[in-house]
Amino acid sequence: RRPSSKSISIPEAKSKEDWIQFSSEQKPAWCYYDNNSENGSKYGKLYNWYAVNDPRGLAPEEWHIPSIEEWNKLALELGDNCNERLKEAEDWQPDHEMDEFFKMITKRNAGTNEDDLFSSKNEIQSKEKKESLHFNDTGFTALPGGGRGKYNNTFFAIHDSAYWWSSSDLQDDENQAYFVLLYEHDATLQVGNFTDKKVGYSIRCVRNK
């Protein structure tokens, strides 16, 4: 579930310079993808990990940001169809490599309009997703909101990937924390990856027991 945000004062990084400053000072911050609020209305906000770990608590009362152990438990419980069981069906774009392969094959069909065939392929993929018995049957409604990088602070992977912070950081590296991700073309929820706390990812909240 996505409960309403808790009213704590975490500043918005409205520019590349803002994001660099907050992160270099290890201060919590958030932004919209491409610093565009229209993206926020669908995909929400991207947070650095210092916001996740803010002692005031980013999650609403009676909710928390899950640990990497909790994310791993979810992945194990959902099993082989984990990816599609978490995804919203409409917003994920097809895998780029498969698209190029499909276009290459269509070129061998003499007298066939490649664009028409490519469009038909996408329509078939969308129909298959809608008709899947498992697609988003968890109600998680994962959206490919992308992320924000550390080194050049550019935005990446919207429509292709979803990234969520965990509340767990590395015990032997104070600059790294764990996250999970979904790719368009991957069947699993990838758990156990870690990255610099200055990176911008989405969050999800879990209700306390």
Secondary structure, DSSP 8 states (H G I E B T S, - for coil): -----------B--SHHHHHHHHHTT---EE-GGG-HHHHHHH--EE-HHHHT-TT-SS-TTEE---HHHHHHHHHHHGGGHHHHHB-SSS----HHHHHHHHHHHTTSTT--HHHHHHHHHHHHHHHHHH-SSTTTTS--B--EEEE-SSS--EEEETTEEEEEEEEE-TT-TTEEEEEEEETT-SS-EEEEEEETTSBBB---EE--
